[in-house]
Amino acid sequence: MTEPVTVQPPKVRDHREAQAIQIIGARLRDARMRLCNMSQRLAAEKLTLANSGMLAKFENATDNRNIPLWLIRRAASLYEVSIDWLFGETEDWETGHRMTQERETSRWLFDVWEKAREMDIQHLRLLNDKLEALTAITGEMTKAANDAEAALDRFAEVNEGFEDMKAGAPLVGSIARIAAAAQHGAARLERIKGEMRRQTTA
């Protein structure tokens, strides 16, 4: 006699819980990024999570077991959204009319800051390109001055009394000044580049 076959009912509860966790995770991510413009690291810190990786698991619903109720309540307070919205029960995330104006102001300030930051980066890139071009030119000038000085020294060696010739001494002095000016310019340029590096990393 064969034993009766037992048909297991579908795990509706588990499916619904997983779906709810996915909705909450997506709403947590939307609230943090779209509504508050907040980094995952900063949000995790304010939610008293150990690290941003834990928040990432909740937001991406990679841990389908549960999302702590205390985290949902704390997130609603931090992001200033309703708990019903986090659960996906409503599309109205606002907790009050005042929040609309505050979020619009915050978003406007963030946009202004982002544009200013992009302009600063663009200006720094242009300035860096100019400095690189100036560095190349200064290097060529220094090399040319050193080569001229070396050639003049060699010429003086094979031509005794060179400095006694007409314009001999002035030529020596002029090339020496050119070499000194090139070295001074190269040193000054390096100081300027060092100051810029310190300012950009401060």
C-alpha positions in Angstrom: 0.0 0.0 0.0 1.4 3.3 -1.1 1.6 6.2 1.3 -0.5 9.3 0.4 1.4 12.1 -1.2 1.5 15.2 0.9 1.4 18.5 -1.1 3.1 21.3 0.7 1.3 24.7 0.5 3.3 27.5 -1.2 5.2 29.7 1.2 3.1 32.7 0.7 4.2 34.3 3.9 7.9 34.1 3.0 7.2 35.5 -0.5 5.3 38.4 0.9 8.0 39.2 3.5 10.7 39.1 0.9 8.7 41.4 -1.3 8.1 43.8 1.6 11.8 43.8 2.3 12.6 44.6 -1.3 10.1 47.5 -1.2 11.5 48.9 2.1 15.1 48.5 0.8 14.3 50.4 -2.4 12.5 53.2 -0.4 15.5 53.4 2.0 17.8 53.9 -1.0 15.5 56.4 -2.7 15.1 58.4 0.5 18.8 58.6 1.1 19.9 59.4 -2.4 17.0 61.1 -4.1 15.4 63.0 -1.2 18.4 63.7 1.1 21.4 63.6 -1.2 23.2 61.7 1.5 26.2 59.3 1.1 25.8 55.7 2.2 28.7 56.1 4.6 27.2 59.2 6.3 23.7 57.6 6.5 25.1 54.4 8.0 26.9 56.5 10.7 23.7 58.5 11.5 21.7 55.3 11.7 24.3 53.8 14.1 25.1 50.9 11.8 28.5 49.3 12.1 29.5 50.2 8.5 28.0 51.2 5.1 28.1 47.6 4.0 25.3 46.8 6.4 23.1 49.6 5.0 23.9 48.4 1.5 22.6 45.0 2.3 19.3 46.5 3.6 19.0 48.8 0.6 19.7 46.1 -2.0 17.6 43.5 -0.1 20.4 41.1 -0.2 19.5 39.9 3.3 16.0 38.6 2.9 15.5 37.6 6.5 14.4 40.9 7.9 15.0 44.6 8.4 15.0 45.7 12.0 12.0 47.8 13.0 14.2 50.1 14.9 16.1 50.8 11.7 12.9 51.6 9.8 11.8 54.0 12.5 15.2 55.7 12.7 15.5 55.9 9.0 12.0 57.6 8.8 13.2 60.2 11.3 16.6 60.7 9.6 15.2 61.0 6.1 12.1 62.8 7.3 9.7 60.5 5.5 6.6 58.7 6.7 6.8 55.0 7.8 3.9 54.2 5.5 5.9 55.5 2.6 8.9 53.3 3.6 6.6 50.3 3.6 5.2 51.1 0.2 1.7 51.8 1.5 1.6 55.3 0.0 3.4 57.4 -2.6 3.3 60.5 -0.4 6.6 60.5 1.5 6.2 63.9 3.1 5.6 64.2 6.8 4.5 67.8 6.6 4.2 70.8 4.3 7.3 72.5 5.8 9.5 69.6 4.6 8.7 70.4 1.0 10.3 73.9 1.2 13.2 72.6 3.3 14.0 69.8 0.8 13.7 72.1 -2.2 16.1 74.5 -0.5 18.5 71.7 0.4 18.4 70.3 -3.2 19.0 73.8 -4.6 22.0 74.3 -2.3 23.4 71.0 -3.3 23.0 71.8 -7.0 24.7 75.2 -6.5 27.6 73.5 -4.5 27.9 70.8 -7.2 28.2 73.3 -10.0 30.7 75.4 -8.1 32.7 72.2 -7.4 32.7 71.3 -11.1 33.8 74.8 -12.0 36.6 74.7 -9.5 37.8 71.3 -10.9 37.6 72.7 -14.4 39.7 75.8 -13.5 42.2 73.6 -11.7 42.6 71.4 -14.8 43.1 74.4 -17.0 45.6 75.9 -14.6 47.4 72.5 -14.3 47.6 72.3 -18.1 49.2 75.8 -18.2 51.6 75.0 -15.5 52.7 71.8 -17.4 53.2 73.8 -20.6 55.2 76.4 -18.7 57.3 73.7 -17.0 58.2 72.3 -20.4 59.1 75.7 -21.8 61.2 76.5 -18.6 63.0 73.2 -18.9 63.9 73.9 -22.6 65.1 77.4 -21.7 67.3 76.0 -18.8 68.7 73.3 -21.0 69.5 75.9 -23.8 71.1 78.2 -21.3 73.3 75.5 -19.8 74.3 74.3 -23.3 75.2 77.8 -24.3 77.2 78.2 -21.1 79.0 74.9 -21.7 79.8 75.8 -25.3 81.1 79.2 -24.3 83.4 77.6 -21.7 84.7 75.2 -24.3 85.3 78.0 -26.8 87.2 80.0 -24.1 89.4 76.9 -23.5 90.6 76.6 -27.1 90.9 80.3 -27.7 93.3 81.9 -25.2 92.6 85.5 -24.5 88.9 85.2 -25.5 87.7 87.5 -22.8 90.2 90.1 -24.0 88.5 90.1 -27.5 86.0 92.8 -28.4 82.6 91.9 -26.7 84.2 88.8 -25.2 83.6 89.7 -21.6 80.1 91.1 -22.2 79.2 87.9 -24.0 80.4 85.8 -21.0 78.4 88.0 -18.6 75.2 87.8 -20.7 75.3 84.0 -21.0 75.9 83.7 -17.3 72.9 85.9 -16.5 70.7 83.9 -18.9 71.7 80.7 -17.2 71.1 82.2 -13.7 67.7 83.6 -14.8 66.7 80.2 -16.2 67.6 78.4 -13.0 65.8 81.0 -10.9 62.7 80.7 -13.1 62.7 76.9 -12.8 63.1 77.1 -9.0 60.3 79.7 -8.7 58.0 77.5 -10.9 58.6 74.5 -8.6 57.7 76.6 -5.5 54.5 77.7 -7.2 53.6 74.1 -8.0 54.3 73.1 -4.5 52.1 75.8 -3.1 49.2 74.7 -5.4 49.6 71.1 -4.3 49.3 72.1 -0.6 46.3 74.3 -1.3 44.4 71.6 -3.2 45.1 69.0 -0.6 44.3 71.2 2.4 
